[in-house]
């Protein structure tokens, strides 16, 4: 049976018609579940999360922000995005294409000097690899001798449902990054 828009329904055990979740929904649930488990177990604290529908370009954005409870001055985040093309591919489920999401992770913290930036990049490269795109966005308030560093690791490829195990492993790398960045700025 085909419904309006060509979406493929499925039926739960009670016979209620439902629609398949998108790759975005599946990846988001895995990330969120893993981080909330670590929040409940103790080592992490979820600070904020946003689950947005981007109406101008018809996409979805999910951001979850957390910190290690033992390190107060560094926040980490995961950004997951799906654009209209991948969302439509996912909803229509053609056999020829695999829909995917964009992923960016980052670490936000204060620092007193810009001199530490090369060391921070070296720390992240050692953890994430030399082939990753590591960017540091620095901002400051005029008259205040303190900088905010947003160190990002950008994945220039789509993330698929097949990468779920990699996403779970990535959380361990993020926790390690928090600890190593803390040592570098302390």
VOPAGU-2260 file (C-alpha; in pm, 1 decimal, decimal comma):
REM VOPAGU-2260
SITE   aa  ch    i         X         Y         Z
SITE  UNK   A    0       0,0       0,0       0,0
SITE  UNK   A    1     133,0     347,8     -86,1
SITE  UNK   A    2      26,0     665,5      88,5
SITE  UNK   A    3      19,5    1022,3     -27,1
SITE  UNK   A    4     366,9    1150,2    -111,0
SITE  UNK   A    5     499,0     800,7    -180,1
SITE  UNK   A    6     590,9     737,0     184,0
SITE  UNK   A    7     618,9     374,2     284,3
SITE  UNK   A    8     418,6     294,8     598,2
SITE  UNK   A    9     473,2       8,5     834,0
SITE  UNK   A   10     246,0    -134,6    1098,6
SITE  UNK   A   11     327,9    -191,8    1462,4
SITE  UNK   A   12     223,7    -507,2    1649,5
SITE  UNK   A   13    -121,6    -360,6    1724,3
SITE  UNK   A   14    -175,0    -293,2    1352,8
SITE  UNK   A   15    -140,5      84,3    1385,7
SITE  UNK   A   16       2,0     244,6    1074,1
SITE  UNK   A   17     328,9     427,8    1136,5
SITE  UNK   A   18     603,8     576,9     922,1
SITE  UNK   A   19     968,1     481,9     927,6
SITE  UNK   A   20    1187,3     722,7    1121,0
SITE  UNK   A   21    1443,3     906,4     912,4
SITE  UNK   A   22    1818,7     848,7     929,3
SITE  UNK   A   23    1830,9    1179,4    1118,8
SITE  UNK   A   24    1586,3    1050,4    1381,4
SITE  UNK   A   25    1773,6     722,9    1421,0
SITE  UNK   A   26    2116,3     886,8    1460,1
SITE  UNK   A   27    1976,9    1151,0    1696,1
SITE  UNK   A   28    1817,7     888,2    1921,2
SITE  UNK   A   29    2142,3     689,5    1939,8
SITE  UNK   A   30    2351,9     998,5    2024,2
SITE  UNK   A   31    2099,5    1130,2    2273,5
SITE  UNK   A   32    2052,6     792,4    2441,0
SITE  UNK   A   33    2425,2     730,6    2480,5
SITE  UNK   A   34    2486,4    1077,7    2627,1
SITE  UNK   A   35    2188,5    1060,6    2864,0
SITE  UNK   A   36    2308,3     718,7    2983,8
SITE  UNK   A   37    2642,8     880,3    3071,0
SITE  UNK   A   38    2456,7    1166,2    3237,4
SITE  UNK   A   39    2260,9     920,5    3453,3
SITE  UNK   A   40    2569,0     710,3    3530,3
SITE  UNK   A   41    2757,6    1016,2    3648,0
SITE  UNK   A   42    3054,5    1123,2    3434,2
SITE  UNK   A   43    2870,5    1369,2    3206,4
SITE  UNK   A   44    2614,5    1642,6    3254,3
SITE  UNK   A   45    2379,6    1737,6    2970,9
SITE  UNK   A   46    2360,8    2117,5    2966,7
SITE  UNK   A   47    2126,5    2184,9    2676,2
SITE  UNK   A   48    1977,6    2036,9    2363,2
SITE  UNK   A   49    1799,0    2177,2    2062,0
SITE  UNK   A   50    1593,1    1987,1    1807,3
SITE  UNK   A   51    1495,0    2228,2    1532,1
SITE  UNK   A   52    1313,9    2221,2    1200,9
SITE  UNK   A   53    1478,6    2469,1     966,8
SITE  UNK   A   54    1183,8    2619,3     778,7
SITE  UNK   A   55    1377,1    2839,7     534,1
SITE  UNK   A   56    1570,8    2551,7     375,4
SITE  UNK   A   57    1354,2    2267,6     503,6
SITE  UNK   A   58    1609,0    2076,1     705,0
SITE  UNK   A   59    1652,2    1949,9    1058,7
SITE  UNK   A   60    1917,2    2041,5    1313,3
SITE  UNK   A   61    1997,6    1874,1    1642,6
SITE  UNK   A   62    2252,0    2000,7    1893,4
SITE  UNK   A   63    2329,5    1852,6    2232,7
SITE  UNK   A   64    2570,5    2025,2    2470,7
SITE  UNK   A   65    2737,4    1849,4    2761,7
SITE  UNK   A   66    3036,2    1865,4    2992,7
SITE  UNK   A   67    3244,8    1631,3    3199,9
SITE  UNK   A   68    3132,7    1675,5    3560,9
SITE  UNK   A   69    3495,7    1685,5    3676,7
SITE  UNK   A   70    3587,0    1970,8    3436,5
SITE  UNK   A   71    3369,0    2275,8    3464,4
SITE  UNK   A   72    3529,2    2506,8    3208,1
SITE  UNK   A   73    3484,6    2308,7    2882,9
SITE  UNK   A   74    3155,3    2238,3    2709,1
SITE  UNK   A   75    3132,4    1987,0    2426,5
SITE  UNK   A   76    2864,0    1967,0    2161,2
SITE  UNK   A   77    2745,0    1746,5    1880,5
SITE  UNK   A   78    2563,6    1901,5    1584,4
SITE  UNK   A   79    2367,4    1670,8    1356,1
SITE  UNK   A   80    2201,6    1813,1    1043,0
SITE  UNK   A   81    2003,1    1681,6     750,8
SITE  UNK   A   82    1922,5    1891,0     445,8
SITE  UNK   A   83    1618,8    1877,4     220,4
SITE  UNK   A   84    1780,6    1653,5     -42,4
SITE  UNK   A   85    1878,8    1385,5     208,7
SITE  UNK   A   86    1548,4    1417,4     394,0
SITE  UNK   A   87    1351,9    1362,5      72,7
SITE  UNK   A   88    1576,8    1073,3     -26,5
SITE  UNK   A   89    1512,8     916,9     312,8
SITE  UNK   A   90    1137,9     970,2     308,7
SITE  UNK   A   91    1097,3     827,7     -40,7
SITE  UNK   A   92    1343,4     542,9      20,7
SITE  UNK   A   93    1477,3     490,9    -332,2
SITE  UNK   A   94    1694,3     185,1    -376,1
SITE  UNK   A   95    1972,2     373,0    -553,7
SITE  UNK   A   96    2074,8     628,2    -288,0
SITE  UNK   A   97    2154,1     626,8      82,4
SITE  UNK   A   98    2048,2     934,4     277,7
SITE  UNK   A   99    2286,0    1074,7     535,8
SITE  UNK   A  100    2344,6    1354,4     783,5
SITE  UNK   A  101    2618,8    1609,7     839,3
SITE  UNK   A  102    2807,5    1596,1    1168,0
SITE  UNK   A  103    3014,3    1851,8    1353,5
SITE  UNK   A  104    3149,7    1826,3    1704,7
SITE  UNK   A  105    3311,9    2095,1    1909,2
SITE  UNK   A  106    3449,8    2219,3    2236,9
SITE  UNK   A  107    3388,9    2565,4    2381,0
SITE  UNK   A  108    3607,7    2712,9    2652,9
SITE  UNK   A  109    3772,3    3032,2    2776,9
SITE  UNK   A  110    4144,6    3103,5    2749,6
SITE  UNK   A  111    4369,3    3391,7    2847,9
SITE  UNK   A  112    4606,4    3390,0    2550,8
SITE  UNK   A  113    4602,3    3305,4    2181,7
SITE  UNK   A  114    4949,6    3153,7    2215,9
SITE  UNK   A  115    4797,3    2820,3    2319,8
SITE  UNK   A  116    4601,3    2775,7    1990,7
SITE  UNK   A  117    4871,5    2572,7    1807,5
SITE  UNK   A  118    4898,0    2342,0    2109,6
SITE  UNK   A  119    4518,6    2295,9    2112,8
SITE  UNK   A  120    4516,7    2203,8    1745,0
SITE  UNK   A  121    4797,2    1952,7    1805,0
SITE  UNK   A  122    4600,9    1797,4    2093,8
SITE  UNK   A  123    4289,6    1754,6    1879,8
SITE  UNK   A  124    4487,6    1626,3    1581,3
SITE  UNK   A  125    4652,1    1364,3    1801,6
SITE  UNK   A  126    4310,2    1239,3    1914,8
SITE  UNK   A  127    4106,5    1276,5    1595,5
SITE  UNK   A  128    4376,4    1229,5    1330,0
SITE  UNK   A  129    4560,9    1457,5    1091,5
SITE  UNK   A  130    4302,1    1416,6     816,6
SITE  UNK   A  131    4019,9    1578,7    1014,6
SITE  UNK   A  132    3927,5    1940,8     951,3
SITE  UNK   A  133    3995,3    2111,6    1284,4
SITE  UNK   A  134    3894,7    2476,2    1309,5
SITE  UNK   A  135    3927,7    2716,4    1599,3
SITE  UNK   A  136    3689,1    3010,8    1608,6
SITE  UNK   A  137    3808,7    3273,2    1853,7
SITE  UNK   A  138    3586,2    3549,2    1989,9
SITE  UNK   A  139    3637,1    3813,3    2255,1
SITE  UNK   A  140    3467,3    4108,1    2416,7
SITE  UNK   A  141    3646,8    4437,6    2366,9
SITE  UNK   A  142    3817,6    4548,3    2685,5
SITE  UNK   A  143    3820,0    4202,0    2843,8
SITE  UNK   A  144    4144,3    4004,4    2835,3
SITE  UNK   A  145    3977,8    3668,9    2781,1
SITE  UNK   A  146    3901,4    3472,3    2464,6
SITE  UNK   A  147    3635,4    3216,0    2386,5
SITE  UNK   A  148    3759,2    2927,4    2174,6
SITE  UNK   A  149    3516,7    2712,5    1976,1
SITE  UNK   A  150    3731,7    2425,2    1851,9
SITE  UNK   A  151    3541,9    2227,9    1588,0
SITE  UNK   A  152    3598,9    1895,7    1422,2
SITE  UNK   A  153    3409,7    1894,3    1095,3
SITE  UNK   A  154    3334,9    1575,0     908,1
SITE  UNK   A  155    3320,2    1656,9     537,8
SITE  UNK   A  156    3114,6    1355,0     448,4
SITE  UNK   A  157    2771,3    1219,2     515,7
SITE  UNK   A  158    2711,2    1004,9     822,4
SITE  UNK   A  159    2487,0     704,3     762,8
SITE  UNK   A  160    2299,8     459,3     982,8
SITE  UNK   A  161    2587,4     217,6     918,4
SITE  UNK   A  162    2806,7     457,4    1122,0
SITE  UNK   A  163    2610,9     418,6    1447,8
SITE  UNK   A  164    2892,7     223,1    1616,3
SITE  UNK   A  165    3138,0     496,3    1510,4
SITE  UNK   A  166    2913,6     760,4    1669,6
SITE  UNK   A  167    2913,1     572,0    1998,8
SITE  UNK   A  168    3292,2     538,2    1988,5
SITE  UNK   A  169    3318,4     908,4    1904,6
SITE  UNK   A  170    3171,9     997,9    2244,5
SITE  UNK   A  171    3473,9     837,2    2413,8
SITE  UNK   A  172    3702,0    1045,7    2190,3
SITE  UNK   A  173    3507,9    1356,2    2291,2
SITE  UNK   A  174    3553,5    1280,7    2662,0
SITE  UNK   A  175    3925,1    1225,0    2602,8
SITE  UNK   A  176    3937,8    1555,0    2410,6
SITE  UNK   A  177    3779,8    1740,2    2702,2
SITE  UNK   A  178    4045,5    1604,8    2939,5
SITE  UNK   A  179    4336,6    1673,6    2702,7
SITE  UNK   A  180    4215,0    2027,1    2621,4
SITE  UNK   A  181    4177,1    2094,7    2994,0
SITE  UNK   A  182    4540,8    1996,1    3050,2
SITE  UNK   A  183    4651,4    2215,7    2759,1
SITE  UNK   A  184    4475,9    2530,6    2883,3
SITE  UNK   A  185    4547,5    2484,3    3254,8
